[in-house]
Every structure is written in structure tokens, then in C-alpha cells.
Amino acid sequence: MTNMSLLGIAMSSDPHPPPILVCGPSGSGKSSVVREMARVCSSFEIDSQEDELLELHVDEETDSKTLLGSFVATDIPGEFVWMAGPLTLAARQGRWVLIEDVDRCPEEIQAALIRLLEERILPLGVGKDEKCHPRFRLFGTCVTNVNNNSATSTTSSKEKSVTRRKSVVSGGAGGKRILHPNLWRKVHVDPLPFTELRDVGRLLHPDLPVSVADAVLDVLRKLDKSGRHDELCESTNEEDQGDKIDKDILGHGSRHASVREYIKLLSRISSAIRFEPGSEYATESQRLICLAETTDVFAMSCPNIDKRRNFLCQIGAPTWSLTADAALRYIENRIPSLSLG
């Protein structure tokens, strides 16, 4: 609710809110906050074929013509017509647009959007300009890093939250590749605390035993690097034990576990295993399947077999109350069979 409130305040401007840059650690729910706000404020018809929000994922191979539009050939030889791009169509229709990872967009695209950021006008490059629909809104996301080293073990939960907030702000949203960052209104969001993630997981999959859902959350806690608040282990020694586990155990570098993997693992376990109604625990055979799904979601993208084995021994097996030998034997013998037909 806090993140939604911050975004709502940023949008409360007359006559139109400026472009909004949603910043926060990876996996903090930046895009989800914008999606939920678009759903709540949607002005499109319920049976419309289009959603209120258009999400654009721009990479180094994308150019401004892809977004704004260009001349294309027709069936008549030598004839060309102007075809508007997705951003131009969204500006005409009054849709909301979310550009993921603005700091990674090519500077050529960012330069082409300056008039859109300043005046809500799209220069089409053919001697014409496109004025945005009054309902048009532009959002962007930007990843900021959180440094929690300054928070000692004796720091209170409130002080830790303030420390995280300051570290996000000091990290800045205007990365090296954001042109004219002052044209964006920045909104810093905090990742959901683990207590709220636990409630979300149980609400999405009430059929799962509590012990299974908590075990899935525990895997995320051991790998998460977002700096999200953890009230679940503040009064115990679990935090000190968790610090002994290398969060880069899989060597993913900049990539690390996020809420996406948490939700995906809950869904896969719920689909793969049928638990008895009202059961509180999982059998050993069920826990082995849970281990396999955990390994597939969190570890199989790592190409190094030794790192995957370390993950199994240090995180996978203890989480599902299995021995390291049993975990390794089950996973390494789990080879899919091929049938040619």
C-alpha cells in the first residue's frame, strides 16, 4: 500500500502528471506497482481487446522508428505509407506506457523522446508532431542498488527501513545512460517485506501446506539481495545463520533471485503435487519433488555443475529436510527420457 500511495501522489498533478520513473532494487515490484495502478484506474472498456497499459522492452537493437513509426512499402510498387509505431498509437489512444529499464535504453531513443517528456508531443520525423491524448501517461523503471552494510545487527527494524530508503535515494535514479533525468518525476519503491510475501503466497495457493509455502519463502530469503525487511527472523538467530550462506552461491552476478521465482515455484509445486486437504506437512517423496522444482527454478540456469551442487547441499537439501547425499542422488539421476515417434 505504501508503494501504491507514493505512485498515486506522484500522479496527482494538474493538468497532467509528468513522466514518472519508478526506481528500486531488482525484484521490488516496480512494474507490478504500475500494472496495479493501471488496473485500478483503467478507463478502457471491460470487453476491450486492449489493456490500459502498454509495456515496452527496449534493447540495443531497438531504434526510434520502431517505437514512433516509419514509412513502409505497400502492395503497389514504389508506393510507401506512414505506419505509426506502438508508442505513437498509445499516445493517440490515451493508453498508459511503461518503458522497462530506461537507463538501458539506447541514447538515440532517449533523445527522440525529449519533447515527449517536456511537452507531451511526439515528433514523428516526417514534418509532423503527434500531440498526446489527455489520458496518456508515461512510466519508466530503473534499478537501484541497496547497500545494507551500514546497518549493524543491533539496528532496530525502523532504523533499518530508513537506512534502506536513504541508500536507494542516494543510489539515484538518473543512471549514466539516462538523458535529462530531471525531466522524470522519481518514485522510489521498497521491496515487499517477507511477512507480506508470505501472506501473498498463502493467498495465491491456499491448497499448499503451510510448511511447504514457508519452505519456498525460506529459499528466497537465503538468496534475496534486495534488502527487503525481514521481521520473520529478527527475534531469532536465523539471520546470523543466513548470513553465512553466500547469496551469490550460483554465481549469477547481476542476476539474482526475485519474487518472480518465488511465485513460480509455488505455482509449480501446487501443480505437480496433490496434497491432502488440511495436511500440514509433506511426505519424503513429496519433498523430493519440491526439491526438484526448487532446483529447476532457482539453480538450473547456472551452467556450473559444482555451483549447482553447492546450492543443493547448502540450501536445497536443508530447506526440504533432506540429506545432501539423497538430494544430489535424486537430482543427478533425474534425467528426462526421450522417445522418438
C-alpha positions in Angstrom: 0.0 0.0 0.0 2.9 2.4 0.7 4.3 2.0 -2.8 0.9 2.5 -4.4 0.4 5.6 -2.3 3.7 7.0 -3.4 2.9 6.4 -7.0 -0.6 7.9 -6.6 0.9 11.1 -5.0 3.3 11.4 -7.9 0.4 11.2 -10.4 -1.6 13.9 -8.6 -0.7 16.8 -10.8 -2.8 19.1 -13.0 -3.4 19.1 -15.8 -1.2 16.1 -16.5 1.4 14.3 -14.3 4.9 14.4 -15.7 6.7 11.2 -16.8 7.2 9.0 -13.7 10.4 7.0 -13.2 9.8 4.1 -10.7 13.1 3.2 -9.0 14.0 0.4 -6.6 16.1 -2.8 -6.2 15.6 -5.6 -8.6 12.6 -7.7 -7.7 11.0 -4.9 -5.7 7.8 -4.9 -7.8 8.4 -1.7 -9.8 6.5 -2.9 -12.8 3.8 -4.6 -10.7 3.0 -1.3 -8.9 2.4 0.4 -12.3 0.3 -2.6 -13.5 -1.9 -2.5 -10.4 -2.3 1.3 -10.7 -3.3 0.9 -14.3 -5.8 -1.8 -13.4 -7.4 0.3 -10.7 -7.5 3.5 -12.8 -8.4 1.8 -16.1 -10.7 3.8 -18.4 -10.9 1.1 -21.1 -14.0 -1.0 -21.7 -14.1 -4.3 -19.9 -14.5 -6.2 -23.2 -11.8 -4.2 -25.0 -9.2 -6.1 -26.8 -6.5 -3.8 -25.5 -5.3 -3.2 -22.0 -4.8 0.2 -20.4 -1.1 -0.4 -20.0 1.4 -1.0 -22.9 4.7 -2.4 -21.7 7.8 -1.7 -23.9 11.0 -3.7 -23.5 13.7 -1.8 -25.3 17.2 -3.1 -26.1 20.3 -2.1 -28.0 18.7 -3.3 -31.3 15.6 -1.1 -31.0 15.6 2.3 -32.7 13.3 5.2 -32.5 11.5 4.3 -35.7 10.4 1.0 -34.1 8.6 3.0 -31.4 7.4 6.1 -33.3 6.7 4.7 -36.7 8.1 4.8 -40.2 7.2 4.6 -43.9 6.5 1.0 -45.2 6.1 -0.3 -48.7 2.6 -1.1 -49.9 1.4 -3.7 -52.5 1.7 -1.0 -55.1 5.4 -0.8 -56.4 7.1 2.4 -55.4 4.3 3.5 -53.0 5.0 4.0 -49.3 2.7 4.9 -46.4 3.3 6.0 -42.9 2.7 3.3 -40.3 2.6 4.5 -36.7 4.6 2.7 -34.1 3.3 1.3 -30.7 4.2 4.4 -28.8 2.5 6.7 -31.2 -0.6 4.6 -31.2 -0.6 4.6 -27.4 -0.3 8.4 -27.3 -3.3 8.7 -29.7 -5.5 6.3 -27.8 -4.7 7.6 -24.4 -3.1 4.4 -23.1 -0.5 4.2 -20.3 3.0 3.2 -21.4 5.6 1.5 -19.3 9.2 1.5 -20.6 11.3 -1.1 -18.7 14.8 -0.2 -17.7 15.0 3.3 -19.0 18.7 3.5 -18.1 19.4 0.7 -20.6 17.6 2.3 -23.5 19.9 3.5 -26.3 20.6 7.2 -26.1 19.2 7.7 -29.6 15.8 6.6 -28.3 16.0 8.7 -25.2 17.0 11.7 -27.3 13.9 11.2 -29.5 11.6 11.2 -26.5 12.8 14.5 -25.0 9.9 16.5 -26.5 7.5 13.8 -25.2 9.0 14.2 -21.7 8.9 18.0 -21.8 5.8 18.9 -23.8 3.8 15.7 -24.3 4.4 15.9 -28.0 5.9 13.1 -30.2 8.0 14.3 -33.1 7.3 11.8 -35.9 10.3 12.8 -38.0 8.1 13.4 -41.1 7.5 17.1 -40.5 4.5 16.2 -38.2 4.0 16.1 -34.5 1.7 13.9 -32.5 0.0 15.6 -29.5 -0.7 13.1 -26.7 -4.2 12.2 -25.7 -5.2 13.8 -22.3 -5.3 10.3 -20.7 -1.8 9.3 -21.9 0.6 8.5 -19.1 4.3 7.6 -19.4 6.2 5.5 -16.9 9.7 4.1 -16.7 11.6 1.7 -14.4 15.2 1.9 -13.2 17.1 -0.5 -10.9 18.9 1.0 -8.0 21.2 -0.9 -5.7 20.8 -1.1 -1.9 23.7 -1.2 0.4 22.9 -2.6 3.8 26.4 -2.8 5.1 25.9 0.3 7.3 23.1 -1.4 9.3 24.5 -3.2 12.2 22.9 -6.3 13.9 21.7 -4.1 16.7 19.9 -1.6 14.5 16.1 -1.5 15.1 13.7 -2.5 12.3 12.6 1.1 11.9 16.1 2.4 11.6 16.9 -0.4 9.0 14.0 0.7 6.9 15.2 4.3 7.0 18.7 3.2 6.1 17.4 1.3 3.1 15.3 4.2 2.0 18.3 6.6 2.2 20.5 4.1 0.3 18.0 3.9 -2.5 17.7 7.6 -2.8 21.5 8.1 -2.6 21.9 5.5 -5.3 20.0 7.8 -7.6 17.6 7.1 -10.4 19.5 9.0 -13.1 22.0 6.4 -14.2 24.8 7.2 -16.5 22.6 6.5 -19.5 19.5 8.4 -18.5 19.4 11.6 -20.6 17.9 14.6 -18.7 16.9 12.7 -15.6 15.4 15.9 -14.2 12.5 15.5 -16.7 11.3 12.5 -14.8 9.5 12.5 -11.5 11.1 9.8 -9.4 9.2 7.4 -7.2 11.3 5.1 -5.0 9.6 1.9 -4.0 10.7 -0.6 -1.4 10.5 -4.3 -1.9 7.7 -6.1 -0.1 8.8 -7.4 3.3 8.9 -11.1 3.8 5.9 -11.1 6.0 3.8 -9.7 3.2 5.3 -12.1 0.7 4.3 -14.9 3.0 0.7 -13.7 3.0 0.7 -13.3 -0.7 2.0 -16.8 -1.2 -0.6 -18.3 1.1 -3.4 -16.3 -0.5 -2.4 -17.4 -4.0 -2.1 -21.1 -3.1 -4.2 -21.9 -0.1 -4.1 -25.6 -1.0 -0.4 -25.8 -0.1 0.6 -26.9 3.4 1.9 -24.0 5.5 5.3 -25.8 6.0 5.7 -26.1 2.2 4.8 -22.5 1.5 7.2 -21.3 4.3 10.0 -23.5 2.9 9.7 -21.9 -0.5 9.9 -18.4 1.1 12.9 -19.6 3.0 14.7 -20.4 -0.2 14.1 -16.8 -1.4 15.3 -15.4 1.9 18.6 -17.2 1.6 19.2 -15.9 -2.0 17.5 -12.5 -1.9 19.7 -9.4 -2.2 17.1 -6.7 -2.5 17.5 -5.6 1.1 13.8 -6.2 1.8 12.7 -6.1 5.5 12.7 -9.4 7.3 10.6 -9.5 10.5 10.4 -13.3 10.4 13.8 -13.8 11.8 14.5 -10.6 13.7 14.0 -12.2 17.1 15.9 -15.4 16.3 19.4 -16.3 15.2 18.2 -17.3 11.8 19.5 -14.0 10.3 23.0 -14.7 11.5 22.8 -18.2 10.1 21.5 -17.0 6.8 24.4 -14.5 6.5 26.8 -17.5 6.4 25.2 -18.5 3.0 26.7 -16.8 0.0 23.9 -15.1 -1.8 25.9 -15.4 -5.0 26.3 -19.1 -4.5 25.1 -19.7 -8.0 27.4 -17.1 -9.5 24.7 -15.3 -11.4 26.4 -11.9 -10.9 23.9 -9.2 -11.5 21.0 -11.7 -11.8 19.6 -12.9 -8.5 16.5 -14.5 -7.1 13.4 -12.4 -7.0 9.7 -12.6 -6.3 9.1 -14.0 -9.8 10.9 -17.2 -8.9 9.1 -17.4 -5.5 5.7 -17.2 -7.2 6.7 -19.5 -10.0 8.0 -22.2 -7.6 4.8 -22.0 -5.5 2.8 -22.5 -8.7 4.9 -25.4 -10.0 4.7 -27.2 -6.6 0.9 -26.7 -6.5 0.5 -28.1 -10.0 2.9 -31.0 -9.5 1.8 -32.4 -6.1 -1.7 -33.1 -4.8 -1.7 -32.6 -1.0 -4.4 -34.0 1.2 -6.8 -31.3 2.4 -5.8 -30.0 5.8 -2.4 -31.6 5.7 0.3 -29.6 7.5 3.4 -31.4 6.3 4.8 -33.1 3.2 6.0 -36.7 2.9 9.5 -37.5 1.9 8.5 -38.3 -1.7 6.7 -35.0 -1.9 9.7 -33.2 -0.5 11.9 -34.7 -3.2 9.6 -33.4 -5.9 9.7 -30.0 -4.1 13.5 -30.1 -4.2 13.5 -30.9 -7.9 11.2 -28.0 -8.6 13.3 -25.7 -6.4 16.4 -26.7 -8.3 14.7 -26.2 -11.7 13.5 -22.7 -10.8 16.5 -21.3 -8.9 19.6 -23.3 -10.0 19.3 -24.9 -13.4 20.1 -21.6 -15.2 23.5 -21.8 -13.7 25.8 -23.7 -16.1 28.4 -24.7 -13.5 27.6 -28.1 -12.0 29.7 -27.5 -8.9 27.8 -24.4 -8.0 24.5 -26.2 -8.5 25.8 -29.0 -6.2 26.7 -26.3 -3.6 23.2 -24.9 -3.9 21.7 -28.4 -3.3 23.9 -29.1 -0.3 23.7 -25.7 1.4 20.2 -24.5 0.5 18.0 -27.2 -1.3 18.5 -30.2 1.0 18.3 -28.3 4.4 15.2 -26.4 3.3 13.3 -29.6 2.4 14.7 -31.6 5.4 16.7 -34.0 3.2 20.3 -35.2 3.4 22.8 -33.8 1.0 23.6 -37.3 -0.4 19.9 -38.0 -1.0 19.4 -34.6 -2.7 22.4 -35.0 -5.0 21.5 -38.6 -5.9 17.9 -37.7 -6.7 18.6 -34.6 -8.8 21.6 -36.1 -10.8 19.7 -39.3 -11.6 16.6 -37.2 -12.7 17.3 -37.4 -16.4 14.3 -37.0 -18.8 13.7 -39.9 -21.1 13.5 -39.3 -24.8 11.1 -41.1 -27.1 11.2 -40.8 -30.8 7.9 -41.1 -32.7 
